[in-house]
Amino acid sequence: MKIKNIIFDFGGVLMDWNPRYFFKDYFKDDEKMEYFLENIAQDEWNIEQDRGRSLSEGTDIQVKKFPEWEKEIRAFYDNWTVMLKSDIPQNVEILRKLKNTDYQLFGLTNWSEETFPYALENYDFFQIFEGKIVVSGTEKLIKPDPKIWHVLLERYNIHAEESVFIDDNSKNIEMAKTLGFMTIHVTPETNLELELAGLGVKI
């Protein structure tokens, strides 16, 4: 089957986001920082904002649960832009190269509807997608729920078996495989151009 579409996750693939970029200086104590991120402002909590819960509601819920951490919890989204450190240049370079090919390019991201506009405004490479981006917070669906892939497929009238899906999360990769996508699991060591070439993508 000929590859026609290349679908990018953003965080960990094109964008380097990590709450530690802010909280390292905030706490100046790695042990305390890790405790906070694993037990108070944990991934499971942040994911609900990516699923569509408002930042203010998510913050208030956690403050009620952990009132002694109120200052730190409120600091999370107040300083979210510091956590978005930069793009991942080697992968963005591949995206820019793909712009000049016949492949259709899409984004499928777990991202809060409230914070995603900041990335759109501050990183020009997002314009390469020409608006063909499915954001979990807008859809109120989140990977690895298969429904969010179906939103992408149906909205843009594309087929999984003609598409490569690129993500840094192994659960998302496994789900995409079951849905018929070719996949690339990105790690810090991944050479994305080589991986795409291995699937027959010509850049």
Backbone as ProteinMPNN parsed JSONL, in Angstrom:
{"seq_chain_A": "MKIKNIIFDFGGVLMDWNPRYFFKDYFKDDEKMEYFLENIAQDEWNIEQDRGRSLSEGTDIQVKKFPEWEKEIRAFYDNWTVMLKSDIPQNVEILRKLKNTDYQLFGLTNWSEETFPYALENYDFFQIFEGKIVVSGTEKLIKPDPKIWHVLLERYNIHAEESVFIDDNSKNIEMAKTLGFMTIHVTPETNLELELAGLGVKI", "coords_chain_A": {"N_chain_A": [[0.841, -1.195, 0.0], [0.591, 2.162, -0.892], [2.125, 4.901, 0.746], [0.466, 7.771, 1.756], [-0.075, 9.68, 3.652], [1.208, 11.429, 6.478], [1.316, 11.501, 9.893], [1.699, 13.436, 12.693], [2.323, 13.297, 16.151], [2.747, 15.82, 18.697], [3.979, 16.752, 21.272], [7.049, 15.695, 22.548], [7.739, 14.76, 20.092], [7.768, 16.836, 18.106], [7.845, 18.998, 19.807], [9.453, 20.062, 22.79], [8.359, 19.559, 25.771], [8.178, 19.828, 29.25], [7.334, 19.672, 32.617], [9.36, 19.921, 34.451], [11.17, 21.794, 33.531], [10.277, 24.205, 34.475], [9.775, 23.703, 37.256], [12.167, 22.853, 38.379], [13.808, 25.047, 38.981], [12.003, 26.319, 40.579], [11.531, 24.679, 42.856], [14.145, 23.997, 43.587], [15.042, 21.652, 44.607], [15.356, 18.52, 43.891], [14.256, 16.117, 44.779], [11.922, 16.858, 46.148], [10.595, 18.094, 44.045], [10.157, 15.907, 42.29], [8.501, 14.361, 43.889], [6.241, 16.017, 44.011], [5.478, 16.094, 41.273], [4.911, 13.455, 40.79], [2.944, 12.769, 42.582], [1.159, 14.863, 43.158], [0.764, 16.935, 41.081], [0.332, 15.104, 38.929], [0.712, 13.063, 35.913], [-1.777, 11.902, 35.267], [-3.603, 13.748, 36.195], [-2.999, 16.085, 34.703], [-3.603, 15.113, 32.175], [-6.372, 15.118, 32.104], [-6.983, 17.778, 31.632], [-5.949, 17.94, 29.097], [-7.83, 16.368, 27.923], [-9.977, 17.986, 27.826], [-11.025, 19.237, 30.061], [-11.308, 22.333, 31.795], [-8.524, 24.53, 32.512], [-8.762, 26.034, 34.836], [-10.754, 24.674, 36.274], [-9.535, 22.17, 36.601], [-7.317, 22.924, 38.122], [-8.564, 23.916, 40.459], [-9.825, 21.603, 41.432], [-7.623, 20.035, 42.147], [-6.393, 21.639, 44.05], [-8.29, 21.564, 46.09], [-8.034, 18.911, 46.827], [-5.392, 18.804, 47.701], [-4.672, 20.983, 49.654], [-2.451, 22.002, 50.972], [-0.561, 22.221, 49.05], [-1.276, 24.289, 47.443], [-0.121, 26.679, 46.353], [1.928, 25.695, 44.704], [0.473, 24.079, 42.922], [-1.148, 25.975, 41.633], [0.848, 27.339, 40.368], [1.49, 25.709, 38.277], [-0.046, 25.829, 35.739], [0.088, 28.559, 35.472], [2.672, 28.962, 34.759], [3.081, 27.553, 32.493], [4.113, 28.088, 29.94], [6.84, 28.234, 30.308], [7.47, 25.621, 30.637], [7.242, 24.635, 28.12], [9.759, 24.209, 26.409], [11.184, 24.304, 23.918], [11.278, 23.749, 20.322], [11.871, 20.497, 18.784], [14.588, 20.295, 17.121], [15.787, 18.58, 15.119], [13.714, 16.922, 14.312], [11.745, 18.703, 13.514], [13.018, 19.728, 11.33], [12.805, 17.591, 9.529], [10.041, 17.605, 9.16], [9.806, 20.061, 7.831], [11.131, 19.445, 5.472], [9.388, 17.535, 4.459], [7.276, 19.092, 3.747], [7.705, 19.902, 1.172], [6.995, 17.793, -0.433], [4.769, 15.277, -1.847], [3.272, 14.185, 0.137], [0.503, 14.175, 2.403], [0.189, 16.082, 5.35], [-0.441, 15.794, 8.802], [-1.596, 16.644, 12.135], [-1.947, 15.079, 15.278], [-2.773, 15.402, 18.404], [-2.416, 15.171, 21.963], [-3.463, 17.66, 23.828], [-4.156, 20.551, 25.71], [-6.953, 22.578, 24.967], [-6.778, 25.195, 25.717], [-4.074, 25.863, 26.043], [-2.81, 25.195, 23.664], [-3.053, 27.195, 21.581], [-0.965, 29.006, 22.192], [1.378, 27.642, 21.441], [0.882, 27.404, 18.7], [1.016, 30.072, 17.913], [3.632, 30.774, 18.446], [5.47, 29.087, 17.246], [6.481, 28.661, 14.125], [6.434, 26.443, 12.44], [4.111, 24.999, 12.755], [2.336, 25.989, 10.922], [2.763, 24.585, 8.636], [1.065, 22.432, 8.648], [-1.302, 23.425, 7.785], [-3.689, 23.819, 9.188], [-4.661, 21.256, 9.515], [-5.069, 19.679, 11.974], [-5.778, 17.709, 14.754], [-6.898, 18.217, 17.92], [-6.849, 17.055, 21.166], [-8.067, 18.311, 23.412], [-9.961, 19.958, 22.249], [-11.628, 18.169, 20.951], [-12.556, 16.653, 23.018], [-11.691, 14.113, 23.418], [-9.145, 11.643, 23.833], [-5.912, 10.369, 23.028], [-4.912, 7.144, 24.208], [-7.523, 6.545, 23.157], [-9.361, 5.029, 20.659], [-11.261, 6.468, 19.261], [-10.402, 9.066, 18.714], [-8.574, 8.849, 16.665], [-10.288, 8.047, 14.673], [-11.77, 10.36, 14.328], [-9.868, 11.974, 13.03], [-9.422, 10.432, 10.66], [-11.955, 10.398, 9.452], [-12.647, 13.116, 9.239], [-10.786, 14.138, 7.437], [-10.949, 12.432, 5.387], [-9.183, 10.188, 4.957], [-7.151, 7.161, 4.93], [-6.209, 4.654, 7.251], [-4.397, 2.614, 6.528], [-2.892, 3.791, 4.577], [-1.268, 5.495, 5.838], [1.262, 6.925, 7.959], [1.877, 6.952, 11.377], [3.246, 8.923, 13.899], [4.644, 8.956, 17.08], [5.558, 9.538, 20.538], [4.686, 8.017, 22.594], [4.255, 4.837, 23.812], [1.847, 3.441, 24.246], [0.059, 4.801, 22.617], [1.174, 4.267, 20.145], [0.824, 1.481, 20.004], [-1.982, 1.304, 19.917], [-2.48, 2.671, 17.527], [-1.334, 0.903, 15.715], [-3.094, -1.275, 15.93], [-5.241, -0.166, 14.685], [-4.51, -0.095, 12.106], [-2.542, 1.591, 11.127], [0.736, 2.352, 9.839], [3.609, 2.758, 11.868], [5.818, 4.905, 13.789], [7.761, 4.839, 16.569], [8.883, 7.31, 18.518], [11.875, 8.048, 20.188], [14.378, 9.697, 22.254], [16.64, 8.918, 20.86], [15.91, 8.397, 18.274], [16.287, 8.442, 14.758], [14.539, 10.184, 12.72], [14.308, 10.613, 9.974], [15.609, 8.385, 8.876], [13.973, 6.334, 9.882], [11.555, 6.9, 8.592], [12.368, 6.556, 5.959], [12.852, 3.855, 6.013], [10.285, 2.899, 5.912], [9.637, 3.483, 3.407], [9.16, 6.108, 2.779], [9.861, 8.861, 0.856], [11.983, 11.573, 1.07]], "CA_chain_A": [[0.0, 0.0, 0.0], [1.388, 3.387, -0.998], [1.946, 5.873, 1.829], [0.005, 9.088, 1.289], [-0.281, 10.605, 4.769], [2.116, 11.327, 7.623], [0.593, 12.099, 11.024], [2.615, 13.731, 13.793], [2.076, 13.773, 17.507], [3.572, 17.021, 18.876], [4.834, 16.69, 22.457], [8.008, 14.589, 22.498], [8.092, 14.502, 18.691], [8.147, 18.137, 17.534], [7.978, 19.986, 20.888], [10.074, 19.604, 24.031], [7.613, 20.07, 26.915], [8.403, 19.063, 30.478], [7.13, 20.569, 33.766], [10.616, 20.095, 35.2], [11.857, 23.007, 33.069], [9.901, 25.279, 35.4], [9.795, 23.373, 38.682], [13.541, 22.643, 38.85], [14.212, 26.305, 39.622], [10.992, 26.676, 41.581], [11.764, 23.916, 44.086], [15.579, 23.893, 43.914], [15.133, 20.417, 45.394], [14.867, 17.539, 42.915], [13.442, 15.097, 45.439], [10.615, 17.471, 46.397], [9.985, 18.294, 42.727], [9.675, 14.621, 41.783], [7.344, 13.975, 44.702], [5.121, 16.844, 43.566], [5.052, 15.717, 39.919], [4.428, 12.07, 40.78], [1.844, 12.553, 43.525], [0.237, 16.0, 43.262], [0.471, 17.385, 39.706], [0.77, 13.94, 38.165], [0.269, 12.982, 34.512], [-3.203, 11.573, 35.191], [-4.327, 15.004, 36.415], [-2.767, 16.948, 33.541], [-4.28, 14.5, 31.022], [-7.789, 15.525, 32.081], [-7.037, 19.083, 30.951], [-5.754, 17.614, 27.671], [-9.074, 15.741, 27.464], [-10.977, 19.023, 27.629], [-11.39, 19.952, 31.283], [-10.661, 23.651, 31.796], [-7.369, 24.646, 33.403], [-9.205, 26.557, 36.138], [-11.446, 23.597, 36.991], [-8.521, 21.177, 36.979], [-6.521, 23.502, 39.213], [-9.386, 23.979, 41.673], [-10.025, 20.223, 41.917], [-6.396, 19.557, 42.793], [-6.173, 22.466, 45.25], [-9.182, 21.029, 47.136], [-7.472, 17.625, 47.282], [-4.08, 19.004, 48.325], [-4.619, 22.42, 49.96], [-1.108, 22.406, 51.425], [0.248, 22.42, 47.839], [-2.023, 25.206, 46.569], [0.778, 27.602, 45.635], [2.636, 24.938, 43.649], [-0.516, 23.646, 41.922], [-1.518, 27.158, 40.823], [2.024, 27.713, 39.562], [1.644, 24.785, 37.145], [-0.52, 26.407, 34.472], [0.543, 29.95, 35.374], [4.033, 28.967, 34.193], [3.096, 26.493, 31.486], [4.944, 28.432, 28.776], [8.243, 27.922, 30.634], [7.608, 24.169, 30.473], [7.376, 24.395, 26.681], [11.116, 24.752, 26.3], [11.597, 24.605, 22.54], [10.969, 22.659, 19.398], [12.9, 19.448, 18.685], [15.003, 20.782, 15.802], [16.059, 17.566, 14.089], [12.444, 16.4, 13.802], [11.094, 19.805, 12.791], [13.696, 19.806, 10.025], [12.189, 16.563, 8.671], [8.716, 18.131, 8.808], [9.984, 21.113, 6.81], [11.464, 18.765, 4.208], [8.179, 16.863, 3.971], [6.378, 20.118, 3.191], [7.968, 20.01, -0.261], [6.702, 16.504, -1.065], [3.334, 15.085, -2.133], [2.58, 13.586, 1.284], [-0.347, 15.029, 3.23], [0.725, 16.139, 6.707], [-1.485, 16.008, 9.797], [-1.24, 16.59, 13.546], [-2.907, 14.421, 16.189], [-2.063, 15.707, 19.641], [-3.044, 15.319, 23.277], [-3.053, 19.006, 24.219], [-5.265, 21.379, 26.189], [-7.448, 23.578, 24.021], [-6.414, 26.534, 26.201], [-2.637, 26.146, 25.91], [-2.306, 24.939, 22.315], [-2.877, 28.412, 20.767], [0.356, 29.608, 22.439], [2.346, 26.953, 20.574], [0.572, 27.783, 17.314], [1.432, 31.453, 17.66], [5.052, 31.001, 18.704], [6.321, 28.179, 16.468], [5.948, 28.818, 12.761], [6.314, 25.187, 11.691], [2.735, 24.486, 12.822], [1.61, 26.438, 9.723], [2.962, 23.563, 7.593], [-0.086, 21.522, 8.67], [-2.432, 24.124, 7.139], [-4.903, 23.637, 9.989], [-5.093, 19.84, 9.577], [-4.607, 19.247, 13.29], [-6.82, 17.273, 15.679], [-6.433, 18.505, 19.281], [-7.682, 16.291, 22.11], [-8.862, 19.185, 24.258], [-11.081, 20.479, 21.453], [-12.507, 17.042, 20.612], [-12.963, 15.971, 24.264], [-11.233, 12.725, 23.264], [-7.704, 11.669, 24.039], [-5.173, 9.128, 22.766], [-5.091, 6.157, 23.138], [-8.896, 6.221, 22.77], [-9.369, 4.921, 19.191], [-12.21, 7.406, 18.645], [-9.764, 10.29, 18.238], [-8.016, 8.544, 15.337], [-11.41, 8.019, 13.72], [-12.076, 11.772, 14.023], [-8.894, 12.387, 12.01], [-9.646, 9.702, 9.407], [-13.233, 10.794, 8.837], [-12.645, 14.554, 8.933], [-9.935, 14.441, 6.283], [-11.194, 11.403, 4.373], [-7.952, 9.443, 4.701], [-7.205, 5.759, 5.341], [-5.115, 4.276, 8.152], [-3.385, 1.769, 5.873], [-2.08, 4.641, 3.706], [-0.774, 6.552, 6.726], [2.27, 6.69, 8.995], [1.598, 7.684, 12.608], [4.496, 9.126, 14.636], [4.312, 9.352, 18.459], [6.575, 9.121, 21.51], [4.025, 7.244, 23.646], [4.138, 3.453, 23.322], [0.434, 3.037, 24.239], [-0.543, 5.382, 21.416], [1.712, 3.507, 19.006], [0.174, 0.163, 19.961], [-3.355, 1.489, 19.469], [-2.449, 3.02, 16.097], [-1.062, -0.347, 14.974], [-4.318, -2.087, 15.868], [-6.165, 0.519, 13.783], [-4.045, -0.291, 10.734], [-1.513, 2.552, 10.741], [2.165, 2.144, 10.005], [3.959, 3.602, 13.019], [7.19, 5.155, 14.231], [7.819, 5.193, 17.991], [10.001, 8.238, 18.665], [12.608, 8.19, 21.449], [15.435, 10.697, 22.03], [17.673, 8.389, 19.953], [15.335, 8.103, 16.961], [16.592, 9.215, 13.554], [13.224, 10.144, 12.086], [14.454, 10.491, 8.517], [15.938, 6.966, 8.595], [12.785, 5.523, 10.172], [10.599, 7.126, 7.507], [12.927, 5.927, 4.759], [12.651, 2.417, 6.18], [8.905, 2.602, 5.549], [9.458, 3.811, 1.997], [8.866, 7.547, 2.593], [10.962, 9.57, 0.172], [12.012, 12.992, 1.462]], "C_chain_A": [[0.879, 1.249, 0.0], [1.077, 4.331, 0.17], [1.566, 7.225, 1.245], [0.014, 10.136, 2.396], [0.726, 10.352, 5.891], [1.527, 12.155, 8.752], [1.549, 12.229, 12.21], [1.878, 13.978, 15.099], [3.01, 14.984, 17.695], [4.518, 16.93, 20.07], [5.746, 15.473, 22.434], [8.413, 14.211, 21.101], [8.581, 15.795, 18.032], [8.39, 19.201, 18.598], [8.551, 19.34, 22.146], [9.369, 20.273, 25.205], [7.886, 19.189, 28.126], [8.215, 20.015, 31.664], [8.393, 20.808, 34.577], [11.38, 21.346, 34.749], [11.475, 24.213, 33.92], [10.193, 24.902, 36.847], [11.201, 23.111, 39.236], [14.039, 23.891, 39.58], [13.252, 26.703, 40.738], [11.3, 25.986, 42.915], [13.216, 23.984, 44.564], [15.847, 22.678, 44.824], [14.516, 19.32, 44.533], [13.941, 16.507, 43.55], [12.018, 15.616, 45.683], [9.861, 17.672, 45.077], [9.394, 16.989, 42.207], [8.475, 14.124, 42.587], [6.102, 14.722, 44.227], [4.588, 16.379, 42.208], [4.511, 14.289, 39.853], [3.158, 11.884, 41.614], [0.804, 13.665, 43.576], [-0.188, 16.468, 41.862], [0.9, 16.287, 38.735], [0.174, 13.933, 36.75], [-1.235, 12.764, 34.406], [-4.073, 12.822, 35.379], [-4.211, 15.918, 35.189], [-3.515, 16.436, 32.309], [-5.746, 14.916, 30.952], [-7.961, 16.908, 31.457], [-6.818, 18.88, 29.448], [-7.02, 16.995, 27.078], [-10.197, 16.773, 27.304], [-11.449, 19.728, 28.882], [-10.646, 21.289, 31.317], [-9.501, 23.674, 32.788], [-7.805, 25.116, 34.782], [-9.919, 25.477, 36.951], [-10.455, 22.552, 37.474], [-7.679, 21.654, 38.155], [-7.308, 23.494, 40.515], [-9.609, 22.595, 42.283], [-8.797, 19.764, 42.699], [-6.082, 20.352, 44.059], [-7.051, 21.973, 46.4], [-8.634, 19.718, 47.703], [-6.209, 17.829, 48.114], [-3.892, 20.481, 48.689], [-3.227, 22.905, 50.385], [-0.158, 22.648, 50.243], [-0.384, 23.467, 46.911], [-1.108, 26.104, 45.731], [1.447, 26.907, 44.456], [1.677, 24.506, 42.541], [-0.907, 24.826, 41.028], [-0.362, 27.602, 39.931], [2.123, 26.875, 38.289], [1.197, 25.44, 35.841], [-0.167, 27.884, 34.328], [1.906, 30.043, 34.693], [4.199, 27.919, 33.097], [4.03, 26.816, 30.318], [6.425, 28.18, 29.035], [8.51, 26.435, 30.427], [7.743, 23.78, 29.003], [8.712, 25.012, 26.26], [11.458, 25.185, 24.883], [11.017, 23.545, 21.613], [12.066, 21.599, 19.488], [13.471, 19.569, 17.273], [15.201, 19.716, 14.74], [14.774, 17.003, 13.498], [11.657, 17.47, 13.05], [11.721, 19.963, 11.407], [13.115, 18.785, 9.039], [10.799, 17.025, 8.233], [8.829, 19.179, 7.7], [10.333, 20.502, 5.447], [10.219, 18.116, 3.593], [7.181, 17.839, 3.338], [6.506, 20.192, 1.665], [7.773, 18.695, -1.002], [5.194, 16.419, -1.317], [2.568, 14.485, -0.958], [1.685, 14.629, 1.952], [0.145, 14.943, 4.678], [-0.381, 16.53, 7.683], [-0.882, 16.018, 11.198], [-2.341, 15.91, 14.333], [-2.282, 14.479, 17.576], [-2.966, 15.677, 20.867], [-2.574, 16.653, 23.841], [-4.298, 19.773, 24.668], [-5.657, 22.41, 25.134], [-7.019, 24.994, 24.426], [-4.943, 26.858, 26.001], [-2.118, 25.963, 24.492], [-2.148, 26.207, 21.473], [-1.529, 29.102, 20.984], [1.414, 28.97, 21.535], [2.137, 27.346, 19.116], [1.138, 29.161, 16.97], [2.947, 31.616, 17.701], [6.002, 30.089, 17.934], [5.758, 28.075, 15.057], [5.73, 27.5, 12.035], [4.91, 24.595, 11.756], [1.923, 24.892, 11.586], [1.737, 25.421, 8.582], [1.749, 22.627, 7.518], [-1.336, 22.139, 8.054], [-3.758, 23.862, 7.869], [-5.376, 22.206, 10.126], [-4.54, 19.193, 10.851], [-5.824, 18.881, 14.143], [-6.253, 17.383, 17.096], [-7.389, 17.851, 20.278], [-8.601, 17.192, 22.927], [-10.071, 19.765, 23.555], [-12.105, 19.381, 21.202], [-13.109, 16.378, 21.837], [-12.735, 14.46, 24.158], [-9.719, 12.744, 23.38], [-7.08, 10.33, 23.661], [-4.858, 8.462, 24.102], [-6.533, 5.726, 22.858], [-8.981, 6.178, 21.24], [-10.284, 5.943, 18.515], [-11.516, 8.643, 18.091], [-9.061, 10.069, 16.895], [-9.13, 8.539, 14.28], [-11.871, 9.431, 13.368], [-11.163, 12.251, 12.898], [-9.199, 11.744, 10.654], [-10.897, 10.2, 8.685], [-13.236, 12.259, 8.419], [-11.885, 14.849, 7.645], [-10.013, 13.373, 5.188], [-9.903, 10.691, 3.964], [-8.09, 8.035, 5.272], [-5.982, 5.399, 6.172], [-4.01, 3.526, 7.421], [-2.522, 2.548, 4.873], [-1.328, 5.708, 4.505], [0.294, 6.047, 7.682], [1.925, 7.558, 10.191], [2.863, 7.716, 13.456], [4.162, 9.647, 16.031], [5.432, 8.885, 19.38], [6.0, 8.231, 22.613], [3.723, 5.831, 23.134], [2.684, 2.98, 23.297], [-0.282, 3.574, 22.999], [-0.088, 4.647, 20.165], [1.007, 2.163, 18.881], [-1.267, 0.281, 19.466], [-3.393, 1.804, 17.968], [-2.191, 1.78, 15.241], [-2.332, -1.18, 14.835], [-5.344, -1.475, 14.92], [-5.692, 0.48, 12.331], [-2.996, 0.693, 10.247], [-0.136, 1.9, 10.731], [2.615, 3.119, 11.08], [5.465, 3.792, 13.159], [7.118, 5.611, 15.685], [9.071, 6.033, 18.214], [10.557, 8.18, 20.085], [13.675, 9.258, 21.204], [16.512, 10.231, 21.041], [17.18, 8.206, 18.52], [15.863, 9.04, 15.881], [15.344, 9.135, 12.678], [13.329, 9.976, 10.575], [14.749, 9.044, 8.119], [14.721, 6.072, 8.812], [11.748, 5.682, 9.05], [11.081, 6.45, 6.215], [12.728, 4.414, 4.812], [11.229, 1.974, 5.826], [8.614, 2.943, 4.076], [9.099, 5.262, 1.728], [10.081, 8.233, 1.987], [10.891, 11.049, 0.49], [12.925, 13.751, 0.474]], "O_chain_A": [[1.802, 1.367, 0.806], [-0.082, 4.53, 0.531], [2.243, 7.754, 0.364], [0.1, 11.334, 2.124], [1.051, 9.207, 6.206], [1.27, 13.349, 8.598], [2.13, 11.243, 12.665], [0.931, 14.763, 15.154], [3.96, 15.151, 16.93], [5.734, 17.021, 19.899], [5.272, 14.343, 22.314], [9.337, 13.418, 20.922], [9.675, 15.839, 17.471], [9.062, 20.198, 18.333], [8.183, 18.225, 22.514], [9.71, 21.389, 25.597], [7.832, 17.962, 28.041], [8.865, 21.059, 31.718], [8.484, 21.793, 35.31], [12.161, 21.897, 35.524], [12.268, 25.143, 34.069], [10.788, 25.686, 37.586], [11.395, 23.145, 40.451], [14.618, 23.798, 40.661], [13.644, 27.342, 41.714], [11.327, 26.627, 43.965], [13.492, 24.023, 45.764], [16.739, 22.686, 45.672], [13.293, 19.203, 44.455], [12.964, 16.076, 42.937], [11.04, 14.905, 45.455], [8.652, 17.452, 45.0], [8.257, 16.967, 41.736], [7.546, 13.537, 42.032], [5.038, 14.126, 44.06], [3.375, 16.283, 42.02], [3.738, 13.958, 38.954], [2.388, 10.952, 41.381], [-0.327, 13.426, 44.0], [-1.366, 16.401, 41.512], [1.718, 16.51, 37.842], [-0.742, 14.694, 36.44], [-1.895, 13.367, 33.559], [-5.149, 12.932, 34.79], [-5.209, 16.453, 34.706], [-4.001, 17.224, 31.499], [-6.301, 15.052, 29.862], [-8.981, 17.177, 30.821], [-7.43, 19.565, 28.629], [-7.254, 17.086, 25.873], [-11.239, 16.476, 26.721], [-12.19, 20.707, 28.8], [-9.485, 21.365, 30.913], [-9.496, 22.937, 33.775], [-7.277, 24.65, 35.791], [-9.722, 25.369, 38.162], [-10.524, 22.101, 38.617], [-7.368, 20.885, 39.065], [-6.781, 23.11, 41.558], [-9.586, 22.437, 43.503], [-8.916, 19.18, 43.776], [-5.564, 19.798, 45.029], [-6.616, 21.961, 47.552], [-8.752, 19.447, 48.898], [-5.979, 17.128, 49.099], [-3.049, 21.159, 48.102], [-2.874, 24.066, 50.182], [0.922, 23.213, 50.419], [-0.06, 23.52, 45.724], [-1.317, 26.257, 44.527], [1.525, 27.455, 43.356], [2.023, 24.559, 41.361], [-0.986, 24.685, 39.808], [-0.579, 28.176, 38.864], [2.77, 27.287, 37.326], [2.006, 25.586, 34.924], [-0.124, 28.412, 33.217], [2.253, 31.076, 34.12], [5.306, 27.463, 32.814], [4.667, 25.918, 29.768], [7.187, 27.94, 28.099], [9.623, 26.034, 30.087], [8.29, 22.725, 28.679], [8.783, 26.161, 25.823], [11.957, 26.289, 24.664], [10.367, 22.591, 22.042], [13.065, 21.785, 20.183], [12.909, 19.013, 16.33], [14.828, 19.916, 13.585], [14.737, 16.645, 12.321], [10.982, 17.174, 12.063], [11.037, 20.291, 10.437], [12.954, 19.083, 7.856], [10.422, 16.856, 7.074], [8.045, 19.181, 6.751], [9.885, 20.983, 4.407], [10.023, 18.143, 2.378], [6.357, 17.457, 2.508], [5.544, 20.505, 0.964], [8.328, 18.505, -2.084], [4.447, 17.358, -1.04], [1.354, 14.297, -1.04], [2.045, 15.801, 2.058], [0.474, 13.862, 5.167], [-1.15, 17.46, 7.438], [0.199, 15.475, 11.425], [-3.525, 16.135, 14.086], [-1.376, 13.707, 17.891], [-4.121, 16.1, 20.819], [-1.431, 16.778, 24.282], [-5.364, 19.647, 24.065], [-4.804, 23.029, 24.498], [-6.912, 25.881, 23.579], [-4.595, 28.023, 25.806], [-1.078, 26.524, 24.147], [-1.188, 26.297, 20.707], [-1.0, 29.72, 20.06], [2.238, 29.665, 20.941], [3.098, 27.591, 18.387], [1.668, 29.379, 15.88], [3.487, 32.511, 17.051], [7.215, 30.297, 17.966], [4.704, 27.482, 14.83], [4.924, 27.436, 11.107], [4.547, 23.778, 10.91], [0.945, 24.23, 11.238], [0.91, 25.403, 7.67], [1.441, 22.093, 6.452], [-2.324, 21.44, 7.826], [-4.806, 23.705, 7.241], [-6.387, 21.952, 10.781], [-3.686, 18.307, 10.815], [-6.78, 19.651, 14.239], [-5.262, 16.735, 17.432], [-8.598, 18.077, 20.227], [-9.776, 16.878, 23.116], [-11.092, 20.036, 24.187], [-13.31, 19.631, 21.235], [-14.071, 15.618, 21.718], [-13.474, 13.654, 24.724], [-9.08, 13.747, 23.061], [-7.651, 9.276, 23.941], [-4.556, 9.171, 25.062], [-6.741, 4.62, 22.358], [-8.704, 7.183, 20.584], [-10.109, 6.251, 17.336], [-11.978, 9.218, 17.106], [-8.964, 10.99, 16.083], [-8.93, 8.973, 13.145], [-12.311, 9.679, 12.246], [-11.624, 12.86, 11.932], [-9.23, 12.424, 9.629], [-10.894, 10.397, 7.47], [-13.766, 12.604, 7.363], [-12.29, 15.704, 6.858], [-9.264, 13.397, 4.211], [-9.576, 10.605, 2.78], [-9.033, 7.749, 6.01], [-4.86, 5.786, 5.845], [-2.827, 3.768, 7.66], [-1.527, 2.019, 4.376], [-0.822, 6.683, 3.949], [0.249, 4.911, 8.152], [1.703, 8.761, 10.047], [3.481, 6.681, 13.705], [3.477, 10.662, 16.165], [6.168, 7.954, 19.051], [6.74, 7.745, 23.468], [3.018, 5.662, 22.139], [2.312, 2.197, 22.422], [-1.119, 2.892, 22.407], [-0.87, 4.432, 19.239], [0.635, 1.752, 17.781], [-1.723, -0.552, 18.682], [-4.228, 1.275, 17.234], [-2.77, 1.633, 14.165], [-2.618, -1.722, 13.768], [-6.216, -2.177, 14.408], [-6.384, 0.962, 11.433], [-2.596, 0.644, 9.084], [0.13, 0.997, 11.524], [2.052, 4.208, 11.192], [6.265, 2.969, 12.716], [6.501, 6.629, 15.999], [10.19, 5.528, 18.112], [9.809, 8.253, 21.06], [13.862, 9.686, 20.065], [17.214, 11.054, 20.455], [17.977, 7.886, 17.638], [15.887, 10.259, 16.052], [15.123, 8.144, 11.982], [12.521, 9.272, 9.969], [14.199, 8.541, 7.139], [14.464, 5.162, 8.023], [11.14, 4.702, 8.618], [10.293, 5.852, 5.482], [12.47, 3.774, 3.793], [11.001, 0.814, 5.482], [7.512, 2.725, 3.575], [8.772, 5.624, 0.598], [11.181, 8.188, 2.537], [9.885, 11.707, 0.224], [13.103, 14.962, 0.603]]}, "name": "protein", "num_of_chains": 1, "seq": "MKIKNIIFDFGGVLMDWNPRYFFKDYFKDDEKMEYFLENIAQDEWNIEQDRGRSLSEGTDIQVKKFPEWEKEIRAFYDNWTVMLKSDIPQNVEILRKLKNTDYQLFGLTNWSEETFPYALENYDFFQIFEGKIVVSGTEKLIKPDPKIWHVLLERYNIHAEESVFIDDNSKNIEMAKTLGFMTIHVTPETNLELELAGLGVKI"}
